[in-house]
């Protein structure tokens, strides 16, 4: 549970400008993690998060660069181990995964910040990835195949 929560925290701070422990606790609660302020504080220390200025000057939590590199490697591993097949369907890319891995693979794809990928919706073993056009769907499929 703690490992999953830590991964969720790293994903949340990479996707949102979270500036306080209370904000982080709120985001975690929306993802189903019941945490206290003390738990969030310990997690921040354990993950070695620091506050950095955002584009508008507001301070928010960020992971150290080495932690981000390790996380990127972890996402590639999740993608490789979880993906079973891919098929283009117009502007969509349908990815089949090992049962129970779709949400983890979708989170990995989101974290890879593939420009052509608009977003993913994951079930238990299937992910629907949306692109703006069919050409982008092919590009994303080829990028994922390179990683695999």
C-alpha positions in Angstrom: 0.0 0.0 0.0 2.8 2.4 0.9 4.6 1.7 -2.3 1.4 2.3 -4.3 0.7 5.5 -2.4 4.3 6.7 -3.1 3.8 6.0 -6.8 0.5 7.9 -6.7 2.1 10.9 -5.0 4.9 11.0 -7.7 2.3 10.8 -10.4 0.1 13.5 -8.8 2.9 16.0 -8.3 4.0 15.5 -11.9 0.5 16.2 -13.2 -0.5 19.0 -10.8 1.0 21.9 -9.1 0.5 20.8 -5.5 1.8 23.3 -3.0 0.6 22.1 0.4 0.3 18.9 2.3 -3.4 19.4 2.6 -3.7 19.7 -1.2 -1.7 16.5 -1.6 -3.9 14.7 1.0 -7.0 15.8 -0.9 -5.7 14.5 -4.2 -4.8 11.2 -2.6 -8.2 11.0 -1.0 -9.8 11.4 -4.4 -7.7 8.4 -5.6 -8.9 6.3 -2.6 -6.0 6.8 -0.2 -7.1 7.7 3.3 -4.1 9.6 4.8 -3.4 11.9 7.6 -1.3 15.0 7.5 1.4 13.1 9.4 1.5 10.4 6.8 1.7 12.9 4.0 4.6 14.6 5.8 6.5 11.3 6.2 5.9 10.4 2.6 7.2 13.8 1.4 10.4 13.2 3.5 10.8 9.6 2.3 10.3 10.6 -1.4 12.7 13.6 -0.9 10.3 16.0 -2.4 11.2 19.6 -2.6 9.3 22.8 -3.5 10.1 24.5 -6.7 8.5 27.6 -8.3 5.9 27.0 -11.0 5.4 29.1 -14.1 3.5 31.8 -12.2 5.9 31.7 -9.2 3.7 29.5 -6.9 5.8 26.9 -5.1 4.8 23.3 -5.6 6.2 19.8 -4.8 8.6 18.2 -7.2 10.7 15.0 -7.2 14.5 15.1 -7.4 15.8 14.4 -10.9 17.3 11.1 -10.0 13.9 10.0 -8.6 12.2 11.0 -11.8 14.7 9.0 -13.9 14.1 6.0 -11.7 10.4 6.5 -12.1 10.7 6.7 -15.9 12.6 3.4 -15.9 9.8 1.9 -13.7 7.1 3.1 -16.2 9.0 1.6 -19.1 9.1 -1.7 -17.1 5.4 -1.5 -16.4 4.7 -0.9 -20.1 6.8 -3.8 -21.2 5.5 -6.3 -18.6 1.8 -5.2 -18.9 1.2 -4.8 -22.6 -0.2 -7.8 -24.5 -1.3 -6.2 -27.8 -2.2 -3.0 -29.6 -4.6 -2.2 -32.4 -5.4 1.1 -34.1 -9.1 2.0 -34.5 -9.3 5.4 -36.3 -8.2 8.0 -33.8 -8.0 5.5 -31.0 -5.3 3.0 -30.0 -6.7 0.0 -28.1 -4.1 -1.6 -25.9 -4.8 -5.0 -24.3 -2.9 -5.7 -21.1 -2.4 -8.4 -18.6 -5.5 -8.6 -16.4 -5.4 -5.9 -13.7 -2.6 -3.9 -15.3 -4.5 -1.5 -17.6 -4.5 1.4 -15.1 -0.8 1.0 -14.4 0.1 0.9 -18.1 -2.2 3.9 -18.8 -0.5 5.9 -16.0 2.9 4.9 -17.5 1.8 6.2 -20.9 0.5 9.5 -19.3 3.8 10.0 -17.6 5.8 9.5 -20.8 4.2 12.7 -22.1 3.8 11.5 -25.7 2.8 14.7 -27.6 0.3 13.0 -29.9 -1.5 11.2 -27.0 -4.5 13.3 -25.8 -5.5 10.9 -23.0 -6.2 7.4 -21.9 -9.1 5.6 -20.3 -8.3 2.3 -18.6 -10.4 -0.6 -17.4 -9.1 -3.9 -16.1 -7.2 -5.2 -19.1 -8.0 -2.7 -21.9 -6.9 0.9 -22.5 -8.5 3.3 -25.0 -5.9 5.9 -26.0 -7.3 9.0 -27.8 -5.4 10.9 -30.5 -6.4 13.9 -32.6 -6.2 12.0 -35.8 -5.5 8.5 -37.3 -1.9 9.5 -38.3 -1.2 10.3 -34.6 -2.6 7.0 -33.6 0.0 5.3 -35.9 2.8 7.4 -34.5 1.9 6.6 -30.9 1.7 2.9 -31.7 5.1 3.0 -33.3 6.6 4.9 -30.3 5.2 2.3 -27.9 6.5 -0.5 -30.1 9.9 1.0 -29.9 9.8 0.9 -26.2 8.5 -2.7 -26.1 
